[in-house]
Amino acid sequence: MIDPRRPEDDAPPPDLPYQLAWRSSEVRAGAHRGKREGAGGFFRDVAPLLRSPDPRRLDLRVSARDPFEGLHVRRFEQKATVTVYALVDVSASMGFRGASDKMRLAADLCAALASAVRRAGDAFGLIGCDAEVQKELTFLATRARGSEVEMLRRLRNFTPRGAGTGGMVDAAALVGGGRKVIFLISDFYMPRPEIEAIFGALARHDIIPIVLSDTAELERLPRWGLLSLTDLEVGRRRLVVMRPRLWEAWQRRSGRRRADLKSIAGRYGRTPFVVEDRIDWERLSGYLAGGVA
């Protein structure tokens, strides 16, 4: 059961930064480093006027030192926007409620992300998936103010019941070309080949995996006892006689699953951020700002 003394939805920070280790190729001016030249942003270099014909940014000092009396101009990076998507696993395992409510955590994360993205002037979209892409949870990226209200309302009211997460592979086609920031939100209770397929389908993008973990699922299970357990993905219940050897085997299996996810995610640039029972907004902010998980 969810502990009423531990609020799951702590107020998010004033801003939830997401720094990019790459340069956006979008034309629209924004808050991130871009590939195009512009009038402002970061200083890039000095180039001959003939190569970059903009006399407004003439650099007199460099030009005066040129032994061939050539004219030189300063070049700057134009800050640009990016497109951000939240791909949310809404399969049956996400409906588990123990020490927390995974779907509520996912909705709180998406609410904070949508707010941060809107403040940065970027476009935000949300796609919910189980074995297929859920049409009622498919919102293509937009910069329209207030657009997140309906998507968050539907996400909060959605009841996970489908098995599998193959829809996340299909969602890659909806996200489209051009590099984007993809927040992959899931409990990642899926086979390694399925995880490989999801990351492979999204390989061109900047993938940020967020793992939603509930300690009541495994860590808090007793070492001894008769337990009635339910597999939410298939809806099957069974009685299990828990004993230390079985408990330790389950813990090792969970450790291998997390190690597999970390290995796969690391190949695509970012290690997973684990949310355990509640969101530590300060730690998440540090992770998105370039820190470690």
N, C-alpha and C positions, 0 to 999 in steps of 0.2 A: 504494500500500500504506500501511497505517496505520503511523506511526512509533512503535516500541515505546518510544522515549525520551521521548515526550510523552504522559503519562497523560491519557486523555479524561475519566476519572471522578474528577477532583479532588474531595476531600471537600467537600460543600456547607457553607455557613456555618451557624452555630447557628440562625439564623432567616432566612427569606426573606420580607421584608415586602411587602405589597401594599396600598398606601394608596388610598383611594377619594376621588374629587373630587365625589362625590354622597352622598346620605343614603339609607340602607337603609330600606325600609318594612316589614321583617320584624318580627314581634312578639317573637321570642325575644331575650333579652338577650345581647349579645356584645361584640365589641371595636371596632366601627365606629360612626361617627356615624349616628344614626337620625332618622326623621321624627317619632317619637312622643315624648310627654313621659314622664318617669320621675323616679325619686328621685335618680338620680346622673347622671354624665356632664358634658357641657359646659353652662355657664350660657347660657341663651338670652335671656331678657328678664324683665321684671316685668309682671304683668298684674293687673287687678282680681280680687278674690276671687270675684265673681259669675261671671266668665268662666272662671276656673280654680279651682273650689271645693275647695281642699286647704289647710286652715288649718295643717297641719304645716309648711308652707314660708312662713309669714307673714313679710313683710319690714317690720319695725317702723319702720325709718328712712324708707323711702319712704312708708309709711302716715302717719307723723307729719307729713310735708311736704305731704300732699294737702290743699289748701284746702277741699275738700268733705268732708273727714274720711272718705274711703273707705279700705277695707282692700285691701292689695295683697300678692300672693304672688310668690315667685320661681319661674320655670319653667326646667326643665333638659331637655336632650336625652337621651333614653334610648339608651344604646349598644345596638347591635343586631348580629345575625349577618348574613352573606350566604351565598349559594350560589356555589360556584366549580366550573367545568368546564374540563377540558383536552380540546379537540377536536384530535385528532392525525391528520395526513395519513399514511396508510399505503399510498399508491399506490406503484407500482413504482420511481419515481425516488427514493423514500426508502430503497431498498435499496442505493444506491450506497455503496461503501466505497473511500475513497481516503486522504486525509490523516486522515479520521475515519470513524466509523460513525454515520450519521444516526439510525438507529433506537435505537442505544445512547444517543446524546445526548438523544433525545426521552424515553426511559425515565428517564434520570438527571434531566431537568428535571421530569418528572411525579412522581418520587419525592420530590424536594425540595419541590415544591409541595404534595403530599399531606401531608407532615410539617408544613409551615408552616400549612396550613389546619386540620389537626387541633389544633394547639396554640392556634390562635385560636378554636376552638370552632365553626368554620364547617363547612358540608357540602361534600364533594368528590365529583365524578363524572368519569368518563373515557369518551370516545366516539372510536373509531378509524374512519376513513372512507377509502374510495377512491372508486370510481364509485357505491358504495352504502355504507350504514352497515353495518359489520361486527358481526354479532350477538355474536361471541365477544369483541369489544372494546367492548361496550356495558355500562356500569355507571352507573346513575342515581345522583345525588348522595345521600350519606348521611353521618351523623355517627358511625356505628358505629366504634369503635376497631378497628384492624387490618383494616378493610375494603379498604385499599389493597394489601394483600399479594397477593391473587389478581389484581387488575387489572394490577399492575405485572409480575407473573410472566408473564401472557399477552402483555402488550405486548413484553416482552423476547424472548419466544420466537416472536413473529409474524414471518413472512416476507412482505414486501411483494411483490405480484405483479400487482395489479389496475391498470387504466389509468383515469385521470381522478380528479376529486375532487368530483364532483357530490353525493356522500353528505353532504358538509358542509352543503349546503343543506337536505337532509332532516333532518339532526341538529338543526336549529333547532327543529323541532317537538317533538323529544324533550326538549330543554332546557326548553321550556315558557315560560309567561308570568312576569311579575315580573322586574325587572331583576336580572341576575346578572353575575358576572365570568367572562369567557370567554377562556381562554388558547388562541389559535389557533396551533398548532405545525405548521410545514410548511416545505418548501424553496421553496414558491410558484413551482414551474415549471408555470405554468398560464396560459392566455390571460387578457388583461385582462377580457373579459366574464365569465369564470368567477370571477375575484376579486371583481368588482363584485357578482355574484349572491350570493356567500358573505357578504360584508359586509352587503349589503342584507337578507339573511335574518336576520342577527344584530343588526340595527340597534338594537333596543330594549335591548341589553345593553352592558356595558362590555367592549369587545373589546381584548385585548392580543396583538398579533401577534408571534410569535417566529419568526424566519427561521433555518433551519439551512442553512448554506453550507459547502461543501467546496472548498478552493482547488484540489484536484487536478482538479476538473471543468472548470475554465476558466483560472483565473489562472496555474496552473503548466504549462499546455500549452506545448510548444516552438513557436517561431515558424517553424521549418523542420522538415520531416520527414514520413514516411508513417505515419499513425495508423490503427489499427483501433478504431473507435468503435461503441458499442452504445446504441441508444435503448431504455432500460429499459421505457418505457411501452408500446412495441409489439413489443419483442423483436427488433428488426432491427439487423443489423451491417452496417457499410460501411467501405470504405477511404477515407481523406481525405488528400489531399496538402496539408499545412499550409504556409502561406506568410504573410509578414507582413501582407499586405493582408487575407487571410481572418481571421487572428488578430485584427486590429484591428476588423474588422467584427463578429466574435463578442463582443468586449469592449464595443463600442458597444451591441449588442443587449442584453447583460446589464445595462448601465447604464440603458438605457431601461426594462427590465423592473423594475428596482429603483426607478426614479423613479416608474413607474406605481403600484407597490405603496405607496410612501410617500405619494403624492398621495391614493390611495383611502383608506388607513388614516387619514391626517390628517383627512379629512372626518368620520370617525367618532370622533375624539377623541385617538387615540394613534398616534405614529409607531412603526414597527417596531423591534424590538430584534434585531440580527443576531448570531448565534452562528457564528463562523468557525473551524471545525476543533475548537475546544474551548470549554467554557463558562467565561467569566470571571465567577465568582460574585460578586465584589465589585462589578463594573460592573453586573451584573444586579440586585443588591440596590439600588444607587443609582437605577437606572431605575425599579424598582417602587416605590421610596420617593418618587417624584415628580420624579426627575432626568430628564436627556435620554438618548436612546439612544446 
